[in-house]
Structure formats: C-alpha cells, structure tokens
Amino acid sequence: MRLAAWNCNQAFRRKQHHLLDLEPDIAVVPECEDPEEKGDWSSWTDWEWTGGDPHRGIGVFTRNDIAISDTTEIAEADHFLHVETDAVDVLAVWAMNDRENPRQRYIGQVHTALETHPQLVDEDTIIAGDFNWNVTWDESPNSPLRGGFADVRGALNGAGLYSAYHAARGDEFGEEMKATFYMHKKEERPYHIDYAFVPGHRIKQETEVTVGRYEDWIDASDHMPLLITI
C-alpha cells in the first residue's frame, strides 16, 4: 500500500495530477478545497473532507477501490479527520497556529487530539499530515505548549506507531536530511515538519519512504510530498 501526505498549498483541484503521478492508494492532503464545492475528482475512488473554510481544509482521498466507511471529526482541532477504510484507518493532521490559545498551537493540537480521543489511535492506525513542527522547536521561547513533539512521539510510540521516514532512513529526529517544507519557498530555509506514523508491524526491511525534491515540487507548493510504501 502506498500512502502520500502532501500539503498542497491550496487549489488541489488544479494540482492533483502531481500527486496522482505518484500512484498513492491513500492521500492525506492538508490545505485543499472542499471537493463538494468545485473540481473534478473522478480519478479518486472516495474522499472525505473537513474544515471551516471551503478553500482551505484537509481531505483524505483514496484510489484503487478503497472505500471510506466512517469518519470522525475532532472538535478540539478543526483540521484533523479520522477515516476508516477497508485497507487501514487514517488520522489526517493539519496542525495550525492558535492565537487565542497559544498553548494549543501546532504540535499542541496533535497532543490534545491524542489525549482527548485515544480511541482513534491504535496499532492499526496511520497518523499522517502536516504537523507544522520539528522536535528542535520544543524548547523554543514561544513555548510552553500543551505538549511538545517529544510528548507526541512518546504517546504514538506507546501505541505502537513509528515515524516511517525515520525508521526507513535512520535519521535522528531534529537532524533530518530531507526537508518537507521550505519557508517562503526559499531553498535555503528547509524544515522537516510533515510525518507519517505507521504501525510498527507494517514497517519492514523493504519499506520505502521518499520525499519530493525541491526542484520538482516547489512551483506547486512550499511542502514536499511524503510517500510511504508499506
């Protein structure tokens, strides 16, 4: 099974061919428009979407006859969506800033979602998307948060879920060799902030994880796609 996570930087209807070329079975797409509003989605088998702005929400799209059977939205985070499919359950993440409740911003939202909805996460769930955070920021001056990346990683590891990128490539957290995001689309400002935590029993020696190259994707988005084959 191939899963892709890609913050498309809006207008996914005009960019979806880039992701379809990767042939994912399931795609987690932060910052995409509501497919009910516009676009031709006939290349996908099924999809679900959530968000307060019809132009910028988060969607989960499936191919190859994978059907979505149930969905759960998370009240504490507008852009988190749990979907059940006949292949695997997915918790799609787009962690955002929260100026009204700074402790709840970015990775703090992920921590809260895991804390308040533990029933949505088990050893058969994949959690993927734009976490908007790197462990090197856990001790930044703008902290404290409800929970940092280290807390989230610990909780996910405790549930039997592990970062596919780090497991496959051997990079240490905070020392990632491949960036998934380029601030202001500048190549000299790379960060690794997109993740896919997958069940440990699905990570094999042949597990493949690739990150899109800057020169191939920067015209479409400031984020690079993360593609996992398990």
C-alpha positions as CSV (number, residue, x, y, z in Angstrom):
1,M,0.0,0.0,0.0
2,R,1.2,3.5,-0.9
3,L,0.2,6.5,1.3
4,A,1.1,10.1,0.4
5,A,0.9,13.1,2.6
6,W,1.1,16.5,0.9
7,N,0.2,20.0,2.0
8,C,-0.9,21.2,-1.5
9,N,-0.8,25.0,-0.6
10,Q,-4.5,25.3,-1.9
11,A,-6.2,24.7,-5.2
12,F,-5.7,20.9,-5.1
13,R,-8.2,20.5,-8.0
14,R,-5.5,22.1,-10.3
15,K,-2.6,20.2,-8.7
16,Q,-3.9,16.8,-8.1
17,H,-2.3,15.3,-11.2
18,H,1.1,15.8,-9.4
19,L,0.0,13.5,-6.6
20,L,-1.8,11.1,-8.9
21,D,1.5,10.6,-10.7
22,L,2.9,9.0,-7.5
23,E,0.0,6.4,-7.6
24,P,-0.9,6.5,-4.0
25,D,-3.7,4.3,-2.6
26,I,-4.5,6.8,0.1
27,A,-3.6,10.5,0.1
28,V,-3.7,12.9,3.0
29,V,-4.0,16.5,1.7
30,P,-3.9,19.5,4.0
31,E,-4.9,22.9,2.7
32,C,-7.1,21.6,0.0
33,E,-10.5,22.9,-1.0
34,D,-13.9,21.2,-0.2
35,P,-14.4,18.8,-3.1
36,E,-18.2,19.4,-2.8
37,E,-17.7,22.9,-3.9
38,K,-15.6,22.6,-7.1
39,G,-13.3,20.3,-9.0
40,D,-13.3,17.0,-10.9
41,W,-12.4,14.2,-8.6
42,S,-13.2,11.3,-10.8
43,S,-9.6,10.0,-10.6
44,W,-10.2,9.0,-7.0
45,T,-12.4,6.2,-5.6
46,D,-13.6,8.0,-2.5
47,W,-12.8,11.1,-0.3
48,E,-13.8,12.9,2.9
49,W,-13.0,16.5,3.8
50,T,-13.3,18.8,6.8
51,G,-12.6,22.5,7.5
52,G,-14.1,25.8,8.4
53,D,-13.1,27.5,5.1
54,P,-14.2,25.8,1.9
55,H,-11.0,26.9,0.2
56,R,-8.6,25.5,2.9
57,G,-9.4,22.3,4.8
58,I,-8.0,18.8,4.9
59,G,-9.0,15.9,2.8
60,V,-8.4,12.2,2.6
61,F,-8.6,10.7,-0.9
62,T,-8.5,7.0,-1.9
63,R,-7.8,5.1,-5.1
64,N,-7.9,1.5,-6.3
65,D,-11.4,0.8,-5.0
66,I,-10.5,1.6,-1.3
67,A,-13.7,2.9,0.3
68,I,-14.1,5.1,3.3
69,S,-16.6,3.6,5.7
70,D,-16.7,6.0,8.6
71,T,-15.3,9.4,9.6
72,T,-14.8,11.3,12.9
73,E,-14.0,15.0,13.2
74,I,-12.1,16.2,16.2
75,A,-13.8,19.2,17.9
76,E,-10.5,20.4,19.5
77,A,-8.8,20.7,16.2
78,D,-10.7,21.9,13.1
79,H,-8.3,20.3,10.6
80,F,-8.0,16.8,12.0
81,L,-10.0,14.0,10.4
82,H,-10.1,10.3,11.3
83,V,-11.3,8.0,8.5
84,E,-11.9,4.2,8.5
85,T,-11.2,2.4,5.2
86,D,-11.2,-1.2,4.2
87,A,-7.4,-1.0,4.0
88,V,-6.3,1.0,7.0
89,D,-7.6,3.6,9.4
90,V,-6.0,7.1,9.0
91,L,-5.9,10.1,11.3
92,A,-5.2,13.0,8.9
93,V,-3.5,16.0,10.5
94,W,-3.1,19.7,9.6
95,A,-1.8,21.4,12.8
96,M,-2.2,25.1,12.8
97,N,-1.5,28.2,14.8
98,D,-3.9,29.3,17.5
99,R,-3.5,32.9,18.5
100,E,-6.4,32.7,21.0
101,N,-4.9,29.7,22.8
102,P,-1.1,29.7,22.1
103,R,-0.6,26.6,24.2
104,Q,-2.8,24.8,21.7
105,R,-0.9,25.8,18.6
106,Y,0.7,23.4,16.1
107,I,2.0,20.3,17.9
108,G,0.0,21.2,20.9
109,Q,-3.1,20.4,18.8
110,V,-1.8,17.0,18.0
111,H,-1.1,16.3,21.6
112,T,-4.6,17.4,22.6
113,A,-6.2,15.2,19.9
114,L,-4.3,12.2,21.1
115,E,-5.1,12.9,24.7
116,T,-8.8,13.5,24.2
117,H,-9.5,10.9,21.6
118,P,-7.3,7.9,22.5
119,Q,-9.9,5.5,21.0
120,L,-9.0,6.8,17.5
121,V,-5.4,5.6,17.7
122,D,-4.2,2.0,17.9
123,E,-1.6,-0.2,16.4
124,D,-3.5,-0.4,13.1
125,T,-3.9,3.4,12.6
126,I,-1.7,5.6,10.4
127,I,-1.3,9.2,11.5
128,A,-0.1,11.5,8.7
129,G,0.0,15.0,7.5
130,D,1.4,18.5,8.3
131,F,2.4,18.6,12.0
132,N,3.9,22.1,11.4
133,W,6.6,21.2,14.0
134,N,10.1,19.8,14.5
135,V,11.4,18.5,17.8
136,T,14.1,21.2,17.8
137,W,11.4,23.8,18.5
138,D,10.1,22.0,21.6
139,E,12.2,24.3,23.8
140,S,11.7,27.5,21.8
141,P,11.0,30.8,23.6
142,N,7.4,30.7,22.5
143,S,6.7,27.5,24.5
144,P,5.1,26.2,26.6
145,L,2.7,24.1,24.7
146,R,0.1,21.6,25.9
147,G,2.6,19.0,24.7
148,G,5.7,19.1,22.5
149,F,6.9,16.8,19.7
150,A,8.7,14.6,22.1
151,D,5.5,14.1,24.1
152,V,3.5,13.3,20.9
153,R,6.2,10.9,19.7
154,G,6.3,9.1,23.0
155,A,2.5,8.7,23.0
156,L,2.5,7.4,19.5
157,N,5.4,5.0,20.1
158,G,3.5,3.8,23.2
159,A,0.5,3.0,20.9
160,G,2.8,1.0,18.5
161,L,3.2,3.8,15.9
162,Y,6.5,5.0,14.5
163,S,7.7,7.6,12.0
164,A,8.1,5.8,8.7
165,Y,10.7,8.3,7.5
166,H,12.9,7.9,10.5
167,A,12.5,4.1,10.7
168,A,13.4,3.7,7.0
169,R,16.2,6.3,6.7
170,G,17.7,6.1,10.1
171,D,17.8,9.9,10.6
172,E,17.6,11.2,14.1
173,F,14.6,13.5,15.0
174,G,15.7,17.1,14.5
175,E,18.5,16.0,12.2
176,E,16.5,15.0,9.1
177,M,18.4,15.1,5.9
178,K,15.3,15.6,3.7
179,A,13.1,18.7,4.2
180,T,9.4,18.5,3.7
181,F,8.8,22.3,3.8
182,Y,10.7,25.4,2.5
183,M,9.8,28.6,4.3
184,H,8.6,31.2,1.8
185,K,9.6,28.7,-0.9
186,K,13.2,29.5,-0.3
187,E,15.6,26.6,-0.8
188,E,17.9,27.9,1.9
189,R,15.1,27.7,4.6
190,P,14.4,23.9,4.8
191,Y,12.5,22.2,7.6
192,H,11.1,18.7,8.2
193,I,7.6,19.1,9.6
194,D,5.4,16.5,7.8
195,Y,5.2,13.0,9.1
196,A,3.5,9.6,8.8
197,F,3.4,7.5,11.9
198,V,2.6,3.9,10.9
199,P,2.1,0.7,12.8
200,G,5.4,-0.9,13.8
201,H,4.3,-4.3,12.4
202,R,3.9,-2.7,9.0
203,I,7.5,-1.4,8.9
204,K,9.6,-4.0,7.1
205,Q,13.0,-4.0,5.6
206,E,11.5,-3.3,2.2
207,T,9.5,-0.3,3.5
208,E,10.2,2.7,1.2
209,V,9.9,6.3,2.1
210,T,10.6,9.1,-0.3
211,V,10.3,12.9,0.0
212,G,9.7,15.0,-3.1
213,R,12.6,17.1,-4.5
214,Y,12.5,20.8,-4.2
215,E,13.0,21.4,-7.9
216,D,10.1,19.1,-8.8
217,W,7.5,20.4,-6.4
218,I,8.3,24.0,-5.3
219,D,6.2,25.5,-8.1
220,A,3.1,23.7,-6.8
221,S,3.6,24.1,-3.0
222,D,6.0,25.0,-0.3
223,H,5.6,21.5,1.0
224,M,7.1,18.3,-0.5
225,P,5.1,15.1,-0.6
226,L,5.9,12.3,1.7
227,L,5.3,8.9,0.1
228,I,5.3,5.7,2.1
229,T,5.1,2.2,0.6
230,I,4.3,-0.4,3.3
